[in-house]
Amino acid sequence: MCNMEIATEEFNPKVMFHYKNKTVYEVPEHTHDFLTIQYIVSGRCTFVINGQEFEAKKEDLVIINPGTMHRHAASQGKNEATVFNLGIENLNIKGYPQNYIPICNSVIPIRKYQHEIYNCYHEIITTQEKKDVGWDLMTKVLSQQFLVLVLKELSPQRSGNIQDYFQLKMYDKNTIAQTISHYFQENYMKKISVEEIARYTYLSTTYVTKIYKEITGDTPINYLISLRMDKPKEILGEGHFSVQEVAKQVGYDDPYYFSKLFKKRYGCSPSDYKKKTS
C-alpha cells in the first residue's frame, strides 16, 4: 500500500452518510466530489470503475475517490452483496488532493483488521437501528472510527512484525507486560507463541511468562485465549460467517480446537450459539 501521512491535529473529516444496502439494482455510471468507502459485508458484486470491471466479495473494501467514474452491475442470482456505504468530506492526506486516499487498486481485500472493521460496522448499524438518545452523534463518531480503521488497513504497519514491538531499550517489567498485551490486542488473529516473543526479547519463555503473570495476574497464553474468546460471540450472532471462518478470524486454523475452547468458555458449541442467536 502507499504511504499516508495525516496530521492528527488537522484530522477532522466530515461524515456525509452511512447506510447498508443490497446490490439488487444496477446503478448508472456516475462520479462524486467526495470520498466513498464501500465495505462488502457479505456476498459478492461487480463494480465498473473507470471502465475496468472488478469483482468485490465479502471482506473487501471498495475505495471511490472524488471524480472516479463508477457503477455496479445489477445482481443476478448469487451475485448479490450486502454493502456498507460511507461518504466522507474534509479528509486531508499530505501530498494528495482533499478527500483522496492513495491506493493502487480500487478493490482491496482486508487482511489485518477484518474483525475490528466488521465490529465497527456492526455497531454503527445497531446504533442506527436502535435510535437511542444521542444515536446520530454516536454513529458519526463510530463512522470516523471506521474511517481510521480503513486508513490503518491501507497503511504499511510496523506492528505487523513482532520484532518491531520488542525492540526495547531496557527490560522494565511493566513495559514488557504492556507491550505483550498490546501486541496480542493488535495481532490476536495471527499465529502467536510465547517462544516467538521470548526470542525477540532475548529472554526465556519461563521468564517472559513469569514477568507477565507477576504484572497482570495471568499468563500470556491465558490472556490471548481470553482475548480471542471475547471476539466470536458478536460475529456468530450476525449469522454471516461459518464457525470455520470465525475460528480463522480469531487466530485458530483448527475449528475443532476453537469449538472446544468456545464451549469451555460459554457452555455451548459455536454452532449451537449461532443457531440460538441467528
ChimeraX commands (.cxc) that place a marker at each C-alpha (Angstrom):
marker #1 position 0.00,0.00,0.00 radius 0.5
marker #1 position 1.00,3.65,-0.38 radius 0.5
marker #1 position 2.34,5.75,2.49 radius 0.5
marker #1 position -0.14,8.13,4.09 radius 0.5
marker #1 position 0.74,10.99,6.42 radius 0.5
marker #1 position -2.08,12.61,8.37 radius 0.5
marker #1 position -1.55,15.39,10.89 radius 0.5
marker #1 position -3.59,14.30,13.91 radius 0.5
marker #1 position -4.41,17.86,14.97 radius 0.5
marker #1 position -5.88,18.52,11.49 radius 0.5
marker #1 position -7.84,15.27,11.27 radius 0.5
marker #1 position -11.46,16.36,11.22 radius 0.5
marker #1 position -13.27,14.51,8.41 radius 0.5
marker #1 position -16.98,15.12,7.88 radius 0.5
marker #1 position -19.24,12.07,7.70 radius 0.5
marker #1 position -21.81,12.73,4.98 radius 0.5
marker #1 position -23.72,9.45,5.10 radius 0.5
marker #1 position -23.55,5.86,6.30 radius 0.5
marker #1 position -26.01,3.17,5.31 radius 0.5
marker #1 position -26.31,-0.52,4.45 radius 0.5
marker #1 position -27.91,-1.78,1.24 radius 0.5
marker #1 position -28.10,-4.79,-1.06 radius 0.5
marker #1 position -26.77,-4.61,-4.62 radius 0.5
marker #1 position -30.04,-5.64,-6.28 radius 0.5
marker #1 position -30.37,-2.90,-8.90 radius 0.5
marker #1 position -27.86,-1.56,-11.39 radius 0.5
marker #1 position -26.54,1.90,-10.53 radius 0.5
marker #1 position -25.82,4.13,-13.57 radius 0.5
marker #1 position -22.28,5.33,-14.15 radius 0.5
marker #1 position -21.54,8.48,-12.14 radius 0.5
marker #1 position -18.92,10.38,-10.13 radius 0.5
marker #1 position -18.81,12.11,-6.72 radius 0.5
marker #1 position -16.90,15.13,-5.47 radius 0.5
marker #1 position -16.42,13.37,-2.11 radius 0.5
marker #1 position -14.80,10.13,-0.95 radius 0.5
marker #1 position -16.87,6.95,-0.82 radius 0.5
marker #1 position -15.81,3.82,1.04 radius 0.5
marker #1 position -17.83,0.66,0.46 radius 0.5
marker #1 position -17.34,-2.36,2.72 radius 0.5
marker #1 position -18.62,-5.70,1.42 radius 0.5
marker #1 position -20.28,-7.31,4.43 radius 0.5
marker #1 position -21.39,-10.48,2.65 radius 0.5
marker #1 position -21.82,-11.92,-0.84 radius 0.5
marker #1 position -20.17,-10.57,-3.99 radius 0.5
marker #1 position -20.90,-7.99,-6.68 radius 0.5
marker #1 position -19.41,-6.45,-9.80 radius 0.5
marker #1 position -18.14,-2.87,-9.98 radius 0.5
marker #1 position -17.08,-0.99,-13.11 radius 0.5
marker #1 position -14.53,1.65,-12.10 radius 0.5
marker #1 position -13.02,3.96,-14.71 radius 0.5
marker #1 position -14.13,1.50,-17.37 radius 0.5
marker #1 position -12.49,-1.51,-15.70 radius 0.5
marker #1 position -14.55,-4.35,-14.24 radius 0.5
marker #1 position -13.84,-5.57,-10.70 radius 0.5
marker #1 position -15.43,-8.30,-8.63 radius 0.5
marker #1 position -15.75,-7.41,-4.95 radius 0.5
marker #1 position -16.52,-10.05,-2.33 radius 0.5
marker #1 position -17.05,-10.37,1.40 radius 0.5
marker #1 position -14.38,-8.53,3.43 radius 0.5
marker #1 position -13.29,-6.34,0.51 radius 0.5
marker #1 position -13.08,-2.56,0.60 radius 0.5
marker #1 position -14.04,-0.53,-2.46 radius 0.5
marker #1 position -12.46,2.94,-2.43 radius 0.5
marker #1 position -14.04,5.50,-4.77 radius 0.5
marker #1 position -12.02,8.72,-4.83 radius 0.5
marker #1 position -13.59,12.03,-5.98 radius 0.5
marker #1 position -14.04,12.24,-9.75 radius 0.5
marker #1 position -13.81,8.48,-10.24 radius 0.5
marker #1 position -16.33,7.18,-12.79 radius 0.5
marker #1 position -18.04,4.11,-11.37 radius 0.5
marker #1 position -21.15,1.95,-11.28 radius 0.5
marker #1 position -22.15,-1.51,-10.12 radius 0.5
marker #1 position -23.99,-4.05,-12.20 radius 0.5
marker #1 position -27.38,-5.43,-11.23 radius 0.5
marker #1 position -27.20,-8.55,-9.08 radius 0.5
marker #1 position -28.25,-11.79,-10.66 radius 0.5
marker #1 position -28.77,-14.94,-8.61 radius 0.5
marker #1 position -25.83,-15.44,-6.30 radius 0.5
marker #1 position -24.10,-12.26,-7.49 radius 0.5
marker #1 position -25.57,-10.14,-4.72 radius 0.5
marker #1 position -23.88,-8.39,-1.84 radius 0.5
marker #1 position -24.69,-6.57,1.37 radius 0.5
marker #1 position -22.67,-3.35,1.31 radius 0.5
marker #1 position -21.94,-0.72,3.96 radius 0.5
marker #1 position -21.52,2.72,2.38 radius 0.5
marker #1 position -19.62,5.60,3.97 radius 0.5
marker #1 position -19.35,9.09,2.45 radius 0.5
marker #1 position -16.54,11.38,3.65 radius 0.5
marker #1 position -15.60,15.03,3.13 radius 0.5
marker #1 position -12.81,17.20,4.56 radius 0.5
marker #1 position -10.23,14.40,4.61 radius 0.5
marker #1 position -6.68,15.69,4.14 radius 0.5
marker #1 position -3.74,13.39,3.48 radius 0.5
marker #1 position -0.41,15.16,2.99 radius 0.5
marker #1 position 0.63,15.43,-0.65 radius 0.5
marker #1 position -2.76,14.43,-2.09 radius 0.5
marker #1 position -5.96,16.27,-3.12 radius 0.5
marker #1 position -8.67,16.72,-0.50 radius 0.5
marker #1 position -10.86,13.64,0.15 radius 0.5
marker #1 position -8.39,11.46,-1.76 radius 0.5
marker #1 position -6.95,8.17,-0.46 radius 0.5
marker #1 position -3.81,6.99,-2.33 radius 0.5
marker #1 position -4.49,3.43,-3.48 radius 0.5
marker #1 position -3.03,1.05,-6.04 radius 0.5
marker #1 position -6.34,-0.76,-6.67 radius 0.5
marker #1 position -9.95,0.32,-6.10 radius 0.5
marker #1 position -10.95,-3.08,-4.65 radius 0.5
marker #1 position -8.82,-4.11,-1.68 radius 0.5
marker #1 position -9.11,-7.31,0.41 radius 0.5
marker #1 position -8.98,-6.65,4.16 radius 0.5
marker #1 position -6.01,-8.52,5.62 radius 0.5
marker #1 position -5.19,-7.01,9.03 radius 0.5
marker #1 position -8.31,-5.56,10.61 radius 0.5
marker #1 position -11.15,-7.85,9.48 radius 0.5
marker #1 position -12.63,-8.25,12.92 radius 0.5
marker #1 position -12.24,-4.62,14.03 radius 0.5
marker #1 position -13.77,-3.27,10.81 radius 0.5
marker #1 position -16.67,-5.70,10.97 radius 0.5
marker #1 position -17.32,-4.90,14.64 radius 0.5
marker #1 position -17.30,-1.16,13.96 radius 0.5
marker #1 position -19.70,-1.55,11.02 radius 0.5
marker #1 position -22.00,-3.72,13.17 radius 0.5
marker #1 position -22.01,-1.15,15.97 radius 0.5
marker #1 position -22.86,1.66,13.55 radius 0.5
marker #1 position -25.83,-0.24,12.09 radius 0.5
marker #1 position -27.05,-1.43,15.51 radius 0.5
marker #1 position -26.87,2.11,16.94 radius 0.5
marker #1 position -28.66,3.46,13.87 radius 0.5
marker #1 position -31.45,0.88,14.16 radius 0.5
marker #1 position -31.99,1.29,17.92 radius 0.5
marker #1 position -32.08,5.11,17.75 radius 0.5
marker #1 position -31.39,5.58,21.46 radius 0.5
marker #1 position -30.72,9.07,22.82 radius 0.5
marker #1 position -27.73,10.57,21.02 radius 0.5
marker #1 position -27.67,7.84,18.36 radius 0.5
marker #1 position -26.97,10.26,15.48 radius 0.5
marker #1 position -23.89,11.70,17.20 radius 0.5
marker #1 position -22.73,8.23,18.20 radius 0.5
marker #1 position -22.96,6.91,14.62 radius 0.5
marker #1 position -20.88,9.85,13.39 radius 0.5
marker #1 position -18.20,9.08,15.98 radius 0.5
marker #1 position -18.27,5.38,15.07 radius 0.5
marker #1 position -18.11,6.25,11.37 radius 0.5
marker #1 position -14.94,8.26,11.99 radius 0.5
marker #1 position -13.58,5.25,13.87 radius 0.5
marker #1 position -14.46,3.09,10.84 radius 0.5
marker #1 position -12.52,5.52,8.60 radius 0.5
marker #1 position -9.47,5.35,10.90 radius 0.5
marker #1 position -9.54,1.53,10.76 radius 0.5
marker #1 position -9.68,1.67,6.96 radius 0.5
marker #1 position -6.69,4.04,6.88 radius 0.5
marker #1 position -4.80,1.71,9.24 radius 0.5
marker #1 position -5.67,-1.23,6.99 radius 0.5
marker #1 position -4.35,0.62,3.93 radius 0.5
marker #1 position -1.16,1.90,5.58 radius 0.5
marker #1 position 2.09,-0.05,5.95 radius 0.5
marker #1 position 2.40,-1.01,9.61 radius 0.5
marker #1 position 5.36,-1.70,11.82 radius 0.5
marker #1 position 3.02,-3.58,14.11 radius 0.5
marker #1 position 2.76,-6.46,11.64 radius 0.5
marker #1 position 6.30,-7.50,12.59 radius 0.5
marker #1 position 6.85,-8.89,16.05 radius 0.5
marker #1 position 10.47,-7.64,16.14 radius 0.5
marker #1 position 9.22,-4.05,15.85 radius 0.5
marker #1 position 7.19,-4.47,19.03 radius 0.5
marker #1 position 10.00,-5.81,21.16 radius 0.5
marker #1 position 12.95,-3.57,20.34 radius 0.5
marker #1 position 13.08,-2.49,23.98 radius 0.5
marker #1 position 16.00,-0.42,25.23 radius 0.5
marker #1 position 15.63,-1.76,28.76 radius 0.5
marker #1 position 13.71,-4.66,30.18 radius 0.5
marker #1 position 11.34,-2.89,32.53 radius 0.5
marker #1 position 8.78,-5.48,33.68 radius 0.5
marker #1 position 5.76,-3.21,33.26 radius 0.5
marker #1 position 6.89,-2.19,29.78 radius 0.5
marker #1 position 7.34,-5.81,28.71 radius 0.5
marker #1 position 3.91,-6.83,30.06 radius 0.5
marker #1 position 2.19,-3.83,28.43 radius 0.5
marker #1 position 3.97,-4.45,25.12 radius 0.5
marker #1 position 2.93,-8.11,25.11 radius 0.5
marker #1 position -0.70,-7.16,25.82 radius 0.5
marker #1 position -0.63,-4.53,23.08 radius 0.5
marker #1 position 0.91,-6.98,20.63 radius 0.5
marker #1 position -1.82,-9.55,21.41 radius 0.5
marker #1 position -4.59,-6.95,21.02 radius 0.5
marker #1 position -3.31,-5.93,17.58 radius 0.5
marker #1 position -2.39,-9.41,16.33 radius 0.5
marker #1 position -4.70,-11.92,18.08 radius 0.5
marker #1 position -5.92,-13.12,14.66 radius 0.5
marker #1 position -2.40,-14.28,13.72 radius 0.5
marker #1 position -0.30,-17.24,14.84 radius 0.5
marker #1 position 1.33,-16.14,18.09 radius 0.5
marker #1 position 3.57,-18.01,20.51 radius 0.5
marker #1 position 5.37,-17.15,23.75 radius 0.5
marker #1 position 8.50,-18.69,22.18 radius 0.5
marker #1 position 8.38,-16.02,19.46 radius 0.5
marker #1 position 8.04,-13.22,21.99 radius 0.5
marker #1 position 10.86,-14.67,24.11 radius 0.5
marker #1 position 13.13,-14.83,21.07 radius 0.5
marker #1 position 12.68,-11.14,20.30 radius 0.5
marker #1 position 13.03,-10.00,23.92 radius 0.5
marker #1 position 16.11,-12.20,24.34 radius 0.5
marker #1 position 14.52,-13.74,27.43 radius 0.5
marker #1 position 13.48,-17.27,28.24 radius 0.5
marker #1 position 9.85,-18.34,27.79 radius 0.5
marker #1 position 9.72,-19.12,31.50 radius 0.5
marker #1 position 10.90,-15.62,32.45 radius 0.5
marker #1 position 8.54,-13.92,29.98 radius 0.5
marker #1 position 5.60,-15.87,31.44 radius 0.5
marker #1 position 6.76,-15.13,34.99 radius 0.5
marker #1 position 7.05,-11.36,34.32 radius 0.5
marker #1 position 3.67,-11.21,32.61 radius 0.5
marker #1 position 1.91,-13.10,35.40 radius 0.5
marker #1 position 3.63,-11.01,38.06 radius 0.5
marker #1 position 2.38,-7.76,36.47 radius 0.5
marker #1 position -1.06,-8.82,35.18 radius 0.5
marker #1 position -2.02,-11.80,37.36 radius 0.5
marker #1 position -2.42,-14.06,34.32 radius 0.5
marker #1 position -0.21,-15.94,31.86 radius 0.5
marker #1 position 0.31,-14.59,28.32 radius 0.5
marker #1 position -1.44,-17.61,26.76 radius 0.5
marker #1 position -4.46,-17.35,29.07 radius 0.5
marker #1 position -4.77,-13.66,28.22 radius 0.5
marker #1 position -4.55,-14.43,24.49 radius 0.5
marker #1 position -7.21,-17.15,24.74 radius 0.5
marker #1 position -9.46,-14.85,26.76 radius 0.5
marker #1 position -8.98,-12.07,24.18 radius 0.5
marker #1 position -9.78,-14.44,21.33 radius 0.5
marker #1 position -12.85,-15.83,23.08 radius 0.5
marker #1 position -14.27,-12.33,23.67 radius 0.5
marker #1 position -14.44,-11.74,19.91 radius 0.5
marker #1 position -16.51,-14.57,18.34 radius 0.5
marker #1 position -19.92,-14.15,20.02 radius 0.5
marker #1 position -20.86,-10.99,18.17 radius 0.5
marker #1 position -19.65,-12.34,14.82 radius 0.5
marker #1 position -21.59,-15.60,15.26 radius 0.5
marker #1 position -24.70,-13.67,16.26 radius 0.5
marker #1 position -24.65,-11.76,12.97 radius 0.5
marker #1 position -25.02,-15.08,11.13 radius 0.5
marker #1 position -22.88,-14.19,8.07 radius 0.5
marker #1 position -19.87,-16.35,8.93 radius 0.5
marker #1 position -19.36,-20.09,9.37 radius 0.5
marker #1 position -17.72,-21.49,12.51 radius 0.5
marker #1 position -14.58,-22.20,10.47 radius 0.5
marker #1 position -14.45,-18.59,9.22 radius 0.5
marker #1 position -14.95,-17.22,12.75 radius 0.5
marker #1 position -12.19,-19.50,14.04 radius 0.5
marker #1 position -9.77,-18.12,11.45 radius 0.5
marker #1 position -10.75,-14.54,12.25 radius 0.5
marker #1 position -9.64,-15.03,15.85 radius 0.5
marker #1 position -6.43,-16.91,15.08 radius 0.5
marker #1 position -7.39,-20.59,15.04 radius 0.5
marker #1 position -6.79,-22.71,11.93 radius 0.5
marker #1 position -8.38,-25.70,13.66 radius 0.5
marker #1 position -12.14,-25.12,14.03 radius 0.5
marker #1 position -12.46,-28.16,16.36 radius 0.5
marker #1 position -9.95,-26.71,18.82 radius 0.5
marker #1 position -11.69,-23.34,18.57 radius 0.5
marker #1 position -15.05,-25.03,19.27 radius 0.5
marker #1 position -13.58,-26.80,22.29 radius 0.5
marker #1 position -12.32,-23.52,23.78 radius 0.5
marker #1 position -15.59,-21.75,22.99 radius 0.5
marker #1 position -17.66,-24.47,24.67 radius 0.5
marker #1 position -15.40,-24.42,27.72 radius 0.5
marker #1 position -15.87,-20.64,27.99 radius 0.5
marker #1 position -19.60,-20.34,27.21 radius 0.5
marker #1 position -21.08,-23.79,27.89 radius 0.5
marker #1 position -22.26,-24.42,24.32 radius 0.5
marker #1 position -20.67,-25.01,20.94 radius 0.5
marker #1 position -20.24,-22.15,18.43 radius 0.5
marker #1 position -22.77,-23.87,16.13 radius 0.5
marker #1 position -25.40,-24.02,18.87 radius 0.5
marker #1 position -24.73,-20.41,19.84 radius 0.5
marker #1 position -25.10,-19.34,16.22 radius 0.5
marker #1 position -28.47,-21.15,15.93 radius 0.5
marker #1 position -29.75,-19.55,19.13 radius 0.5
marker #1 position -28.83,-16.01,18.14 radius 0.5
marker #1 position -29.42,-16.00,14.37 radius 0.5
marker link #1:1,2 radius 0.2
marker link #1:2,3 radius 0.2
marker link #1:3,4 radius 0.2
marker link #1:4,5 radius 0.2
marker link #1:5,6 radius 0.2
marker link #1:6,7 radius 0.2
marker link #1:7,8 radius 0.2
marker link #1:8,9 radius 0.2
marker link #1:9,10 radius 0.2
marker link #1:10,11 radius 0.2
marker link #1:11,12 radius 0.2
marker link #1:12,13 radius 0.2
marker link #1:13,14 radius 0.2
marker link #1:14,15 radius 0.2
marker link #1:15,16 radius 0.2
marker link #1:16,17 radius 0.2
marker link #1:17,18 radius 0.2
marker link #1:18,19 radius 0.2
marker link #1:19,20 radius 0.2
marker link #1:20,21 radius 0.2
marker link #1:21,22 radius 0.2
marker link #1:22,23 radius 0.2
marker link #1:23,24 radius 0.2
marker link #1:24,25 radius 0.2
marker link #1:25,26 radius 0.2
marker link #1:26,27 radius 0.2
marker link #1:27,28 radius 0.2
marker link #1:28,29 radius 0.2
marker link #1:29,30 radius 0.2
marker link #1:30,31 radius 0.2
marker link #1:31,32 radius 0.2
marker link #1:32,33 radius 0.2
marker link #1:33,34 radius 0.2
marker link #1:34,35 radius 0.2
marker link #1:35,36 radius 0.2
marker link #1:36,37 radius 0.2
marker link #1:37,38 radius 0.2
marker link #1:38,39 radius 0.2
marker link #1:39,40 radius 0.2
marker link #1:40,41 radius 0.2
marker link #1:41,42 radius 0.2
marker link #1:42,43 radius 0.2
marker link #1:43,44 radius 0.2
marker link #1:44,45 radius 0.2
marker link #1:45,46 radius 0.2
marker link #1:46,47 radius 0.2
marker link #1:47,48 radius 0.2
marker link #1:48,49 radius 0.2
marker link #1:49,50 radius 0.2
marker link #1:50,51 radius 0.2
marker link #1:51,52 radius 0.2
marker link #1:52,53 radius 0.2
marker link #1:53,54 radius 0.2
marker link #1:54,55 radius 0.2
marker link #1:55,56 radius 0.2
marker link #1:56,57 radius 0.2
marker link #1:57,58 radius 0.2
marker link #1:58,59 radius 0.2
marker link #1:59,60 radius 0.2
marker link #1:60,61 radius 0.2
marker link #1:61,62 radius 0.2
marker link #1:62,63 radius 0.2
marker link #1:63,64 radius 0.2
marker link #1:64,65 radius 0.2
marker link #1:65,66 radius 0.2
marker link #1:66,67 radius 0.2
marker link #1:67,68 radius 0.2
marker link #1:68,69 radius 0.2
marker link #1:69,70 radius 0.2
marker link #1:70,71 radius 0.2
marker link #1:71,72 radius 0.2
marker link #1:72,73 radius 0.2
marker link #1:73,74 radius 0.2
marker link #1:74,75 radius 0.2
marker link #1:75,76 radius 0.2
marker link #1:76,77 radius 0.2
marker link #1:77,78 radius 0.2
marker link #1:78,79 radius 0.2
marker link #1:79,80 radius 0.2
marker link #1:80,81 radius 0.2
marker link #1:81,82 radius 0.2
marker link #1:82,83 radius 0.2
marker link #1:83,84 radius 0.2
marker link #1:84,85 radius 0.2
marker link #1:85,86 radius 0.2
marker link #1:86,87 radius 0.2
marker link #1:87,88 radius 0.2
marker link #1:88,89 radius 0.2
marker link #1:89,90 radius 0.2
marker link #1:90,91 radius 0.2
marker link #1:91,92 radius 0.2
marker link #1:92,93 radius 0.2
marker link #1:93,94 radius 0.2
marker link #1:94,95 radius 0.2
marker link #1:95,96 radius 0.2
marker link #1:96,97 radius 0.2
marker link #1:97,98 radius 0.2
marker link #1:98,99 radius 0.2
marker link #1:99,100 radius 0.2
marker link #1:100,101 radius 0.2
marker link #1:101,102 radius 0.2
marker link #1:102,103 radius 0.2
marker link #1:103,104 radius 0.2
marker link #1:104,105 radius 0.2
marker link #1:105,106 radius 0.2
marker link #1:106,107 radius 0.2
marker link #1:107,108 radius 0.2
marker link #1:108,109 radius 0.2
marker link #1:109,110 radius 0.2
marker link #1:110,111 radius 0.2
marker link #1:111,112 radius 0.2
marker link #1:112,113 radius 0.2
marker link #1:113,114 radius 0.2
marker link #1:114,115 radius 0.2
marker link #1:115,116 radius 0.2
marker link #1:116,117 radius 0.2
marker link #1:117,118 radius 0.2
marker link #1:118,119 radius 0.2
marker link #1:119,120 radius 0.2
marker link #1:120,121 radius 0.2
marker link #1:121,122 radius 0.2
marker link #1:122,123 radius 0.2
marker link #1:123,124 radius 0.2
marker link #1:124,125 radius 0.2
marker link #1:125,126 radius 0.2
marker link #1:126,127 radius 0.2
marker link #1:127,128 radius 0.2
marker link #1:128,129 radius 0.2
marker link #1:129,130 radius 0.2
marker link #1:130,131 radius 0.2
marker link #1:131,132 radius 0.2
marker link #1:132,133 radius 0.2
marker link #1:133,134 radius 0.2
marker link #1:134,135 radius 0.2
marker link #1:135,136 radius 0.2
marker link #1:136,137 radius 0.2
marker link #1:137,138 radius 0.2
marker link #1:138,139 radius 0.2
marker link #1:139,140 radius 0.2
marker link #1:140,141 radius 0.2
marker link #1:141,142 radius 0.2
marker link #1:142,143 radius 0.2
marker link #1:143,144 radius 0.2
marker link #1:144,145 radius 0.2
marker link #1:145,146 radius 0.2
marker link #1:146,147 radius 0.2
marker link #1:147,148 radius 0.2
marker link #1:148,149 radius 0.2
marker link #1:149,150 radius 0.2
marker link #1:150,151 radius 0.2
marker link #1:151,152 radius 0.2
marker link #1:152,153 radius 0.2
marker link #1:153,154 radius 0.2
marker link #1:154,155 radius 0.2
marker link #1:155,156 radius 0.2
marker link #1:156,157 radius 0.2
marker link #1:157,158 radius 0.2
marker link #1:158,159 radius 0.2
marker link #1:159,160 radius 0.2
marker link #1:160,161 radius 0.2
marker link #1:161,162 radius 0.2
marker link #1:162,163 radius 0.2
marker link #1:163,164 radius 0.2
marker link #1:164,165 radius 0.2
marker link #1:165,166 radius 0.2
marker link #1:166,167 radius 0.2
marker link #1:167,168 radius 0.2
marker link #1:168,169 radius 0.2
marker link #1:169,170 radius 0.2
marker link #1:170,171 radius 0.2
marker link #1:171,172 radius 0.2
marker link #1:172,173 radius 0.2
marker link #1:173,174 radius 0.2
marker link #1:174,175 radius 0.2
marker link #1:175,176 radius 0.2
marker link #1:176,177 radius 0.2
marker link #1:177,178 radius 0.2
marker link #1:178,179 radius 0.2
marker link #1:179,180 radius 0.2
marker link #1:180,181 radius 0.2
marker link #1:181,182 radius 0.2
marker link #1:182,183 radius 0.2
marker link #1:183,184 radius 0.2
marker link #1:184,185 radius 0.2
marker link #1:185,186 radius 0.2
marker link #1:186,187 radius 0.2
marker link #1:187,188 radius 0.2
marker link #1:188,189 radius 0.2
marker link #1:189,190 radius 0.2
marker link #1:190,191 radius 0.2
marker link #1:191,192 radius 0.2
marker link #1:192,193 radius 0.2
marker link #1:193,194 radius 0.2
marker link #1:194,195 radius 0.2
marker link #1:195,196 radius 0.2
marker link #1:196,197 radius 0.2
marker link #1:197,198 radius 0.2
marker link #1:198,199 radius 0.2
marker link #1:199,200 radius 0.2
marker link #1:200,201 radius 0.2
marker link #1:201,202 radius 0.2
marker link #1:202,203 radius 0.2
marker link #1:203,204 radius 0.2
marker link #1:204,205 radius 0.2
marker link #1:205,206 radius 0.2
marker link #1:206,207 radius 0.2
marker link #1:207,208 radius 0.2
marker link #1:208,209 radius 0.2
marker link #1:209,210 radius 0.2
marker link #1:210,211 radius 0.2
marker link #1:211,212 radius 0.2
marker link #1:212,213 radius 0.2
marker link #1:213,214 radius 0.2
marker link #1:214,215 radius 0.2
marker link #1:215,216 radius 0.2
marker link #1:216,217 radius 0.2
marker link #1:217,218 radius 0.2
marker link #1:218,219 radius 0.2
marker link #1:219,220 radius 0.2
marker link #1:220,221 radius 0.2
marker link #1:221,222 radius 0.2
marker link #1:222,223 radius 0.2
marker link #1:223,224 radius 0.2
marker link #1:224,225 radius 0.2
marker link #1:225,226 radius 0.2
marker link #1:226,227 radius 0.2
marker link #1:227,228 radius 0.2
marker link #1:228,229 radius 0.2
marker link #1:229,230 radius 0.2
marker link #1:230,231 radius 0.2
marker link #1:231,232 radius 0.2
marker link #1:232,233 radius 0.2
marker link #1:233,234 radius 0.2
marker link #1:234,235 radius 0.2
marker link #1:235,236 radius 0.2
marker link #1:236,237 radius 0.2
marker link #1:237,238 radius 0.2
marker link #1:238,239 radius 0.2
marker link #1:239,240 radius 0.2
marker link #1:240,241 radius 0.2
marker link #1:241,242 radius 0.2
marker link #1:242,243 radius 0.2
marker link #1:243,244 radius 0.2
marker link #1:244,245 radius 0.2
marker link #1:245,246 radius 0.2
marker link #1:246,247 radius 0.2
marker link #1:247,248 radius 0.2
marker link #1:248,249 radius 0.2
marker link #1:249,250 radius 0.2
marker link #1:250,251 radius 0.2
marker link #1:251,252 radius 0.2
marker link #1:252,253 radius 0.2
marker link #1:253,254 radius 0.2
marker link #1:254,255 radius 0.2
marker link #1:255,256 radius 0.2
marker link #1:256,257 radius 0.2
marker link #1:257,258 radius 0.2
marker link #1:258,259 radius 0.2
marker link #1:259,260 radius 0.2
marker link #1:260,261 radius 0.2
marker link #1:261,262 radius 0.2
marker link #1:262,263 radius 0.2
marker link #1:263,264 radius 0.2
marker link #1:264,265 radius 0.2
marker link #1:265,266 radius 0.2
marker link #1:266,267 radius 0.2
marker link #1:267,268 radius 0.2
marker link #1:268,269 radius 0.2
marker link #1:269,270 radius 0.2
marker link #1:270,271 radius 0.2
marker link #1:271,272 radius 0.2
marker link #1:272,273 radius 0.2
marker link #1:273,274 radius 0.2
marker link #1:274,275 radius 0.2
marker link #1:275,276 radius 0.2
marker link #1:276,277 radius 0.2
marker link #1:277,278 radius 0.2
view
